[in-house]
Amino acid sequence: MEKDWDIYKYHINSTVKDRYATTVITSRVVNRRDQSTEVEFHVKIPKNAFISQFKMWIEGQMYNGVVKAKEEAQQQYDEAVSRGQSAGLV
């Protein structure tokens, strides 16, 4: 049985300058279903590291992530998913 989704690109690029490392993770996922489906990515980062940007490209349009309180972000994500919309949560 074939999966409903597939990761067809996964690229990691890290640069180190002075004492700071910048890592960009790029992935491309295709959904083969006729309806929305959830895909999870798990990435471990060092204890003192942080995520400074989150972007999603959906049907040719880029969406920049916005920092929100955890509960508010989860609620907004859940509402979007229940409507069948694309959404991301970090």
TACOR-V771620 format. One record per helix or strand. SS is the DSSP state (helix for helix, strand for strand). FROM is the first residue (numbers start at 1). LEN is the number of residues. If there is no record, write none. Layout:
# TACOR-V771620
SS|FROM|LEN ; SS|FROM|LEN
This chain:
# TACOR-V771620
strand|5|13 ; strand|20|12 ; strand|55|4 ; strand|61|4 ; helix|70|13
